[in-house]
């Protein structure tokens, strides 16, 4: 039996960063649904939270799981579910792109705390600035257009 412990911090936004998830109650329902659905697909979500226009998800990868497959399963099914629930006046969509970076065991708790504090964090900092900070920290170029929105 292989012993694998690989954590990935995923971040993705709603299409065009539209604030579809406008209430804390709606956000909580969506995060709960994503967690429950992921469990059915053998995706281990360690921590999930977000804001009105994006989601943060800390995932422990299993053997044979690919980042793109996890994102497709989580985003595709959750968008379908959100539309079925009638939460939005127009069709809900996630953006096509996403951010994903590995998380060292030494900063797992710091990452969980960061994800947990999204509502507080975004009272002062918009998603675009947050994403650009992540990109810069991980050696990517900062975005200048809506390539991640």
Backbone as CSV, one residue per row, in Angstrom:
resi,resn,N_x,N_y,N_z,CA_x,CA_y,CA_z,C_x,C_y,C_z
1,UNK,0.842,-1.183,0.000,0.000,0.000,0.000,0.885,1.244,0.000
2,UNK,0.671,2.137,-0.954,1.481,3.360,-0.989,1.077,4.324,0.129
3,UNK,2.038,5.067,0.596,1.795,6.098,1.604,1.963,7.453,0.923
4,UNK,0.851,8.161,0.772,0.858,9.422,0.023,0.239,10.517,0.887
5,UNK,0.918,11.653,0.936,0.373,12.813,1.621,0.786,14.043,0.810
6,UNK,-0.106,14.461,-0.083,0.137,15.614,-0.941,-1.073,16.527,-0.830
7,UNK,-0.841,17.735,-0.366,-1.925,18.704,-0.235,-1.816,19.757,-1.322
8,UNK,-2.975,20.110,-1.878,-3.058,21.142,-2.904,-4.063,22.195,-2.449
9,UNK,-3.660,23.456,-2.545,-4.556,24.580,-2.268,-5.096,25.056,-3.613
10,UNK,-6.397,24.859,-3.816,-7.075,25.293,-5.041,-7.797,26.605,-4.776
11,UNK,-7.794,27.477,-5.778,-8.583,28.704,-5.726,-9.171,28.906,-7.114
12,UNK,-10.475,29.173,-7.174,-11.111,29.486,-8.453,-12.261,30.440,-8.209
13,UNK,-12.627,31.149,-9.262,-13.685,32.155,-9.098,-14.899,31.820,-9.944
14,UNK,-15.937,32.576,-9.691,-17.124,32.491,-10.531,-16.789,33.128,-11.879
15,UNK,-17.559,32.809,-12.882,-17.338,33.373,-14.217,-17.375,34.902,-14.135
16,UNK,-16.363,35.536,-14.665,-16.211,36.993,-14.672,-16.215,37.582,-13.263
17,UNK,-15.921,36.739,-12.278,-15.888,37.139,-10.866,-17.201,37.784,-10.426
18,UNK,-18.284,37.334,-11.033,-19.602,37.822,-10.648,-19.935,37.287,-9.248
19,UNK,-20.518,38.102,-8.414,-20.808,37.737,-7.019,-22.096,36.910,-6.918
20,UNK,-22.064,35.729,-7.538,-23.213,34.824,-7.519,-23.557,34.362,-6.099
21,UNK,-22.532,34.104,-5.303,-22.724,33.540,-3.963,-22.836,34.701,-2.968
22,UNK,-23.938,35.419,-3.058,-24.060,36.726,-2.416,-24.309,36.709,-0.913
23,UNK,-24.762,35.611,-0.359,-25.009,35.584,1.086,-24.129,34.531,1.753
24,UNK,-23.849,34.752,3.024,-23.041,33.781,3.769,-23.757,32.440,3.858
25,UNK,-25.081,32.474,3.970,-25.857,31.235,4.018,-25.707,30.438,2.717
26,UNK,-25.797,31.132,1.587,-25.642,30.459,0.294,-24.236,29.881,0.166
27,UNK,-23.239,30.656,0.555,-21.860,30.171,0.503,-21.707,28.905,1.342
28,UNK,-22.217,28.944,2.564,-22.104,27.776,3.440,-22.774,26.547,2.836
29,UNK,-23.944,26.729,2.204,-24.632,25.610,1.554,-23.804,25.041,0.410
30,UNK,-23.201,25.918,-0.390,-22.384,25.482,-1.527,-21.147,24.749,-1.033
31,UNK,-20.457,25.289,-0.037,-19.236,24.634,0.467,-19.594,23.269,1.053
32,UNK,-20.701,23.195,1.779,-21.133,21.915,2.352,-21.436,20.912,1.238
33,UNK,-22.135,21.361,0.195,-22.452,20.457,-0.907,-21.180,19.986,-1.611
34,UNK,-20.256,20.895,-1.872,-19.005,20.510,-2.538,-18.285,19.449,-1.713
35,UNK,-18.211,19.646,-0.411,-17.536,18.688,0.476,-18.224,17.319,0.414
36,UNK,-19.551,17.310,0.525,-20.299,16.045,0.515,-20.181,15.330,-0.824
37,UNK,-20.260,16.072,-1.917,-20.154,15.463,-3.241,-18.736,14.941,-3.487
38,UNK,-17.734,15.691,-3.042,-16.348,15.254,-3.216,-16.108,13.930,-2.488
39,UNK,-16.663,13.808,-1.316,-16.502,12.580,-0.540,-17.022,11.369,-1.319
40,UNK,-18.139,11.541,-2.030,-18.703,10.457,-2.848,-17.764,10.072,-3.992
41,UNK,-16.916,11.005,-4.408,-15.994,10.774,-5.519,-14.571,10.476,-5.029
42,UNK,-14.445,10.151,-3.752,-13.148,9.857,-3.143,-12.157,11.010,-3.248
43,UNK,-12.673,12.228,-3.192,-11.828,13.425,-3.131,-11.873,13.889,-1.684
44,UNK,-10.704,13.944,-1.044,-10.666,14.344,0.367,-10.432,15.848,0.480
45,UNK,-11.503,16.568,0.814,-11.387,18.003,1.061,-11.067,18.183,2.530
46,UNK,-9.893,18.706,2.786,-9.444,18.958,4.143,-10.115,20.211,4.696
47,UNK,-10.225,21.249,3.874,-10.839,22.506,4.304,-11.373,23.236,3.084
48,UNK,-12.537,23.872,3.241,-13.139,24.624,2.142,-13.830,25.860,2.698
49,UNK,-13.726,26.937,1.965,-14.398,28.191,2.299,-14.209,29.124,1.114
50,UNK,-14.795,30.268,1.185,-14.640,31.211,0.097,-15.402,32.478,0.369
51,UNK,-15.762,33.124,-0.710,-16.446,34.406,-0.621,-17.478,34.457,-1.744
52,UNK,-18.051,35.588,-1.975,-19.163,35.702,-2.924,-18.771,35.395,-4.362
53,UNK,-17.494,35.508,-4.685,-17.068,35.320,-6.076,-15.961,34.293,-6.264
54,UNK,-15.615,33.544,-5.210,-14.564,32.542,-5.383,-14.565,31.527,-4.253
55,UNK,-13.784,30.463,-4.473,-13.702,29.357,-3.522,-12.241,28.977,-3.293
56,UNK,-11.924,28.653,-2.033,-10.631,28.088,-1.650,-10.892,26.667,-1.171
57,UNK,-10.053,25.755,-1.586,-10.273,24.357,-1.224,-8.907,23.701,-1.008
58,UNK,-8.700,23.161,0.181,-7.476,22.429,0.484,-7.797,20.945,0.350
59,UNK,-7.126,20.295,-0.597,-7.425,18.898,-0.932,-6.196,18.040,-0.678
60,UNK,-6.425,16.885,-0.086,-5.388,15.882,0.075,-5.526,14.907,-1.101
61,UNK,-4.549,14.912,-1.984,-4.610,14.063,-3.173,-4.415,12.598,-2.816
62,UNK,-5.185,11.754,-3.463,-5.005,10.321,-3.336,-4.166,9.808,-4.494
63,UNK,-3.748,8.567,-4.417,-2.975,7.994,-5.511,-3.854,7.944,-6.757
64,UNK,-3.295,8.283,-7.864,-4.033,8.234,-9.127,-4.914,9.445,-9.393
65,UNK,-4.991,10.381,-8.463,-5.822,11.573,-8.704,-5.000,12.654,-9.388
66,UNK,-5.644,13.268,-10.368,-4.995,14.352,-11.111,-5.686,15.662,-10.794
67,UNK,-4.907,16.725,-10.705,-5.428,18.041,-10.371,-6.566,18.439,-11.304
68,UNK,-6.375,18.283,-12.600,-7.413,18.711,-13.548,-8.697,17.901,-13.394
69,UNK,-8.578,16.620,-13.056,-9.776,15.795,-12.851,-10.538,16.241,-11.605
70,UNK,-9.816,16.531,-10.541,-10.457,17.000,-9.312,-11.207,18.295,-9.575
71,UNK,-10.568,19.216,-10.261,-11.229,20.494,-10.547,-12.459,20.298,-11.422
72,UNK,-12.362,19.464,-12.425,-13.502,19.210,-13.296,-14.670,18.619,-12.502
73,UNK,-14.375,17.650,-11.639,-15.428,17.019,-10.851,-16.060,17.997,-9.861
74,UNK,-15.254,18.760,-9.172,-15.788,19.690,-8.173,-16.544,20.830,-8.836
75,UNK,-15.920,21.475,-9.792,-16.547,22.656,-10.399,-17.762,22.293,-11.247
76,UNK,-17.644,21.257,-12.055,-18.751,20.882,-12.942,-19.998,20.472,-12.184
77,UNK,-19.824,19.589,-11.215,-20.986,19.111,-10.464,-21.579,20.206,-9.606
78,UNK,-20.741,21.022,-8.967,-21.277,22.062,-8.084,-22.021,23.134,-8.876
79,UNK,-21.531,23.493,-10.057,-22.251,24.471,-10.882,-23.620,23.916,-11.273
80,UNK,-23.657,22.651,-11.654,-24.922,21.999,-12.005,-25.879,22.023,-10.808
81,UNK,-25.377,21.675,-9.634,-26.199,21.646,-8.419,-26.712,23.039,-8.060
82,UNK,-25.841,24.044,-8.138,-26.234,25.428,-7.827,-27.369,25.861,-8.758
83,UNK,-27.254,25.535,-10.034,-28.311,25.897,-10.987,-29.604,25.152,-10.687
84,UNK,-29.517,23.885,-10.302,-30.720,23.120,-9.948,-31.431,23.712,-8.735
85,UNK,-30.658,24.252,-7.798,-31.231,24.816,-6.576,-31.915,26.159,-6.829
86,UNK,-31.619,26.798,-7.965,-32.226,28.093,-8.270,-31.710,29.223,-7.394
87,UNK,-30.473,29.109,-6.933,-29.885,30.142,-6.079,-29.676,31.466,-6.804
88,UNK,-29.508,31.412,-8.120,-29.140,32.607,-8.891,-30.222,32.937,-9.910
89,UNK,-30.323,34.216,-10.215,-31.298,34.665,-11.214,-30.873,34.318,-12.633
90,UNK,-29.588,34.150,-12.834,-29.081,33.754,-14.143,-28.252,32.484,-13.991
91,UNK,-27.810,31.914,-15.102,-27.079,30.647,-15.045,-25.744,30.828,-14.330
92,UNK,-25.536,29.995,-13.312,-24.293,30.020,-12.549,-23.192,29.303,-13.322
93,UNK,-21.998,29.893,-13.316,-20.832,29.260,-13.931,-19.595,29.593,-13.114
94,UNK,-18.701,28.610,-13.004,-17.362,28.858,-12.485,-16.480,29.256,-13.656
95,UNK,-15.407,29.950,-13.393,-14.423,30.260,-14.424,-13.806,28.966,-14.941
96,UNK,-13.196,29.022,-16.106,-12.528,27.839,-16.657,-11.209,27.550,-15.945
97,UNK,-10.466,28.574,-15.604,-9.143,28.410,-15.028,-9.212,28.309,-13.510
98,UNK,-8.079,28.025,-12.914,-7.976,27.923,-11.464,-6.512,28.063,-11.074
99,UNK,-6.288,28.292,-9.803,-4.955,28.326,-9.218,-4.814,27.062,-8.375
100,UNK,-3.670,26.408,-8.443,-3.403,25.242,-7.610,-1.922,25.237,-7.246
101,UNK,-1.645,25.064,-5.957,-0.261,24.997,-5.495,-0.155,23.988,-4.366
102,UNK,0.984,23.331,-4.303,1.199,22.373,-3.223,1.371,23.121,-1.905
103,UNK,1.014,22.442,-0.824,1.118,23.018,0.511,1.981,22.095,1.359
104,UNK,3.020,22.647,1.921,3.915,21.882,2.780,3.220,21.528,4.083
105,UNK,3.568,20.367,4.606,3.033,19.916,5.898,3.254,20.976,6.979
106,UNK,4.355,21.694,6.890,4.703,22.676,7.925,3.770,23.889,7.945
107,UNK,3.030,24.128,6.858,2.121,25.287,6.852,0.654,24.887,6.641
108,UNK,0.331,23.633,6.887,-1.064,23.196,6.734,-2.003,23.987,7.635
109,UNK,-1.656,24.137,8.897,-2.541,24.864,9.806,-2.670,26.330,9.417
110,UNK,-1.602,26.924,8.962,-1.640,28.323,8.501,-2.557,28.438,7.274
111,UNK,-2.487,27.469,6.376,-3.332,27.471,5.183,-4.795,27.292,5.564
112,UNK,-5.076,26.374,6.477,-6.458,26.180,6.946,-7.010,27.465,7.562
113,UNK,-6.200,28.112,8.382,-6.634,29.350,9.038,-6.886,30.446,8.002
114,UNK,-6.037,30.522,6.994,-6.222,31.507,5.933,-7.553,31.258,5.209
115,UNK,-7.816,30.020,4.861,-9.055,29.673,4.169,-10.258,29.962,5.077
116,UNK,-10.127,29.643,6.336,-11.208,29.875,7.295,-11.582,31.351,7.389
117,UNK,-10.633,32.245,7.254,-10.845,33.680,7.475,-11.205,34.454,6.202
118,UNK,-11.756,33.801,5.217,-12.059,34.468,3.951,-12.994,35.674,4.098
119,UNK,-14.030,35.540,4.876,-14.989,36.644,5.015,-14.319,37.878,5.617
120,UNK,-13.470,37.665,6.605,-12.738,38.773,7.229,-11.716,39.330,6.253
121,UNK,-10.990,38.441,5.615,-9.930,38.828,4.679,-10.469,39.706,3.545
122,UNK,-11.625,39.314,3.001,-12.131,40.040,1.837,-12.941,41.280,2.181
123,UNK,-13.055,41.579,3.442,-13.619,42.872,3.829,-12.620,43.976,3.457
124,UNK,-11.336,43.602,3.343,-10.294,44.587,3.065,-9.566,44.388,1.736
125,UNK,-9.638,43.188,1.159,-8.840,42.908,-0.044,-9.689,42.204,-1.089
126,UNK,-9.766,42.763,-2.299,-10.538,42.093,-3.360,-9.844,40.825,-3.864
127,UNK,-10.646,39.952,-4.447,-10.157,38.668,-4.951,-8.989,38.834,-5.923
128,UNK,-9.079,39.769,-6.843,-8.015,39.947,-7.842,-6.666,40.207,-7.169
129,UNK,-6.658,41.049,-6.124,-5.411,41.328,-5.405,-4.905,40.077,-4.686
130,UNK,-5.831,39.331,-4.082,-5.465,38.092,-3.405,-4.833,37.114,-4.398
131,UNK,-5.481,36.941,-5.544,-4.970,36.019,-6.555,-3.600,36.457,-7.052
132,UNK,-3.424,37.749,-7.307,-2.125,38.232,-7.755,-1.047,37.995,-6.696
133,UNK,-1.401,38.122,-5.432,-0.438,37.812,-4.366,-0.028,36.339,-4.423
134,UNK,-1.009,35.432,-4.594,-0.703,34.002,-4.708,0.197,33.739,-5.916
135,UNK,-0.142,34.326,-7.038,0.643,34.108,-8.250,2.081,34.571,-8.050
136,UNK,2.244,35.732,-7.457,3.579,36.277,-7.230,4.387,35.400,-6.259
137,UNK,3.773,34.987,-5.169,4.445,34.134,-4.180,4.935,32.837,-4.817
138,UNK,4.163,32.298,-5.765,4.492,31.011,-6.374,5.222,31.141,-7.711
139,UNK,5.676,32.356,-8.048,6.528,32.539,-9.208,5.816,32.670,-10.545
140,UNK,4.518,32.962,-10.519,3.779,33.215,-11.756,3.702,34.718,-11.994
141,UNK,3.410,35.082,-13.233,3.210,36.504,-13.521,1.864,36.962,-12.998
142,UNK,1.811,38.193,-12.543,0.552,38.772,-12.079,-0.374,38.909,-13.284
143,UNK,-1.682,38.789,-13.056,-2.631,38.895,-14.163,-2.983,40.359,-14.419
144,UNK,-3.131,40.683,-15.670,-3.470,42.043,-16.052,-4.884,42.123,-16.641
145,UNK,-5.442,40.987,-17.025,-6.767,40.973,-17.646,-7.644,39.981,-16.906
146,UNK,-8.691,39.525,-17.545,-9.627,38.607,-16.911,-9.346,37.156,-17.252
147,UNK,-8.082,36.769,-17.401,-7.789,35.386,-17.785,-8.222,34.404,-16.703
148,UNK,-8.354,34.830,-15.483,-8.814,33.946,-14.411,-10.163,34.409,-13.880
149,UNK,-11.002,34.878,-14.755,-12.303,35.351,-14.270,-13.400,35.085,-15.219
